[in-house]
Amino acid sequence: MDLFTVQPNKKGIYPLPSLLHRPRRLRKSNSLRSLVREVRLTRDDFVLPLFVCGGSGVRREISSMPGVFNLSVDEVTKETSTAFDSGVRSIILFGLPETKDELASGAYAEDGVVQQAIRSIRSAVPEMIIMADTCLCEYTSHGHCGVVRGGEVLNDES
């Protein structure tokens, strides 16, 4: 059956061609398989999530995530240095402020925990790629992920 001259049957369904030979040319060698592989994960593709809290010397395990910790700025900086030395090149910081308010002011405060952590990490590990979570739910007293005005979450302003 020629792939270019296939005609639909009486019901309008195109029949699938049966291959007499299963092509394996792209699986022939490691080099070819590497070239055409769809997904390849390396440590460069991973982002380490870190949870920053106030205080000093804090390393408090999160009960719902065994092996994951809330870390104070000094501890998150140590953790980042260790991760970088192990080959991790990207982190994302989630802030856990000591106080919350209606306006999520800890999210944009000059001395917020994430802001402090970014400065500390940047000083200790300048090559680390640092991302910061921008969801406001951890910073707001009402728990919404954005700015609330008149009882409505304003997604665009958030």
C-alpha positions as CSV (number, residue, x, y, z in Angstrom):
1,M,0.0,0.0,0.0
2,D,1.5,3.3,-1.1
3,L,1.2,6.1,1.6
4,F,0.6,8.7,-1.0
5,T,-2.2,7.0,-2.9
6,V,-4.3,5.6,0.0
7,Q,-8.0,6.2,-0.6
8,P,-10.7,6.1,2.1
9,N,-13.0,3.1,2.2
10,K,-16.8,3.2,1.7
11,K,-17.2,4.6,5.3
12,G,-14.7,7.4,4.7
13,I,-12.0,5.8,6.9
14,Y,-8.4,5.7,5.7
15,P,-6.8,2.3,6.2
16,L,-3.5,2.2,8.0
17,P,-0.7,0.9,5.9
18,S,1.0,-2.3,7.1
19,L,4.7,-1.9,7.2
20,L,6.6,-4.8,5.7
21,H,9.8,-3.4,7.2
22,R,10.0,-1.7,10.6
23,P,12.4,1.2,10.2
24,R,15.1,1.2,12.8
25,R,17.6,3.7,11.2
26,L,17.1,6.2,14.1
27,R,17.8,3.6,16.7
28,K,20.9,2.2,15.1
29,S,23.5,3.7,17.5
30,N,23.8,5.6,20.7
31,S,24.8,8.8,18.8
32,L,21.7,8.6,16.6
33,R,19.4,7.9,19.6
34,S,20.9,10.9,21.4
35,L,20.4,13.1,18.4
36,V,16.7,12.3,18.0
37,R,15.7,11.8,21.6
38,E,12.7,13.9,22.6
39,V,13.5,14.3,26.3
40,R,16.8,14.4,28.1
41,L,16.9,15.4,31.7
42,T,20.1,16.6,33.3
43,R,20.8,18.3,36.6
44,D,20.7,21.6,34.6
45,D,17.0,21.1,34.1
46,F,16.1,20.9,37.8
47,V,15.0,23.7,40.1
48,L,15.4,23.1,43.8
49,P,12.5,24.5,45.9
50,L,13.5,26.2,49.1
51,F,11.2,27.5,51.8
52,V,12.6,30.6,53.6
53,C,11.4,31.6,57.1
54,G,12.5,34.2,59.6
55,G,15.0,33.7,62.4
56,S,18.5,32.3,62.5
57,G,19.7,28.8,62.6
58,V,16.2,27.5,61.7
59,R,16.0,24.1,60.0
60,R,12.5,22.9,60.7
61,E,11.2,19.8,58.8
62,I,7.9,20.2,57.0
63,S,5.8,17.3,58.3
64,S,3.8,16.9,55.0
65,M,7.1,16.8,53.0
66,P,9.6,14.5,54.7
67,G,13.2,15.7,54.0
68,V,12.1,19.2,53.1
69,F,12.7,22.0,55.5
70,N,11.7,25.6,56.4
71,L,15.1,27.4,56.5
72,S,16.1,30.7,57.9
73,V,18.2,33.0,55.6
74,D,21.5,31.7,56.9
75,E,20.5,28.1,56.5
76,V,19.0,28.6,53.0
77,T,22.3,30.2,52.0
78,K,24.2,27.1,53.2
79,E,21.7,24.8,51.5
80,T,22.1,26.7,48.2
81,S,25.9,26.5,48.4
82,T,25.8,22.8,49.0
83,A,23.3,22.3,46.1
84,F,25.4,24.4,43.8
85,D,28.5,22.4,44.7
86,S,26.5,19.3,43.8
87,G,25.6,20.6,40.3
88,V,22.2,22.2,40.9
89,R,22.1,25.6,39.1
90,S,18.6,26.9,39.8
91,I,16.5,27.4,42.9
92,I,13.1,28.8,43.6
93,L,12.4,30.5,46.9
94,F,9.0,30.4,48.7
95,G,8.7,32.9,51.5
96,L,7.2,32.2,54.9
97,P,6.9,35.6,56.7
98,E,6.6,35.9,60.4
99,T,3.5,38.1,60.1
100,K,0.8,38.4,57.4
101,D,-1.5,41.3,56.5
102,E,-4.3,42.2,54.1
103,L,-1.8,43.8,51.6
104,A,0.8,41.0,51.6
105,S,3.4,43.6,52.5
106,G,6.0,41.0,53.3
107,A,6.1,40.0,49.6
108,Y,7.5,43.4,48.6
109,A,9.1,44.6,51.9
110,E,12.8,45.5,51.5
111,D,13.6,43.4,54.6
112,G,11.2,40.5,53.6
113,V,12.6,36.9,54.1
114,V,12.9,36.2,50.4
115,Q,14.5,39.6,49.7
116,Q,17.0,38.9,52.4
117,A,17.6,35.4,51.1
118,I,18.2,36.6,47.6
119,R,20.8,39.1,48.7
120,S,22.6,36.5,50.9
121,I,22.5,33.8,48.2
122,R,23.7,36.2,45.5
123,S,26.6,37.2,47.7
124,A,27.6,33.6,48.5
125,V,26.8,31.9,45.2
126,P,26.8,34.5,42.4
127,E,26.3,32.0,39.6
128,M,23.1,30.4,41.1
129,I,19.9,31.1,39.1
130,I,17.4,32.4,41.7
131,M,13.7,32.5,41.1
132,A,11.1,33.7,43.6
133,D,7.5,32.6,44.0
134,T,5.2,35.5,43.4
135,C,2.0,34.1,44.7
136,L,0.7,36.2,47.6
137,C,-1.1,33.5,49.5
138,E,1.7,33.0,52.1
139,Y,1.8,36.7,52.7
140,T,-1.8,37.6,53.1
141,S,-3.9,37.3,56.2
142,H,-6.9,36.2,54.1
143,G,-4.9,33.5,52.2
144,H,-5.9,34.6,48.7
145,C,-3.2,34.5,46.1
146,G,-3.7,38.0,44.9
147,V,-4.8,41.5,45.7
148,V,-8.3,41.6,47.1
149,R,-10.4,44.7,46.8
150,G,-14.2,44.9,47.5
151,G,-14.2,41.1,48.1
152,E,-12.8,40.3,44.7
153,V,-9.4,38.9,43.8
154,L,-7.8,41.2,41.2
155,N,-5.8,38.8,39.1
156,D,-4.5,41.5,36.7
157,E,-3.2,43.7,39.5
158,S,-1.8,40.7,41.3
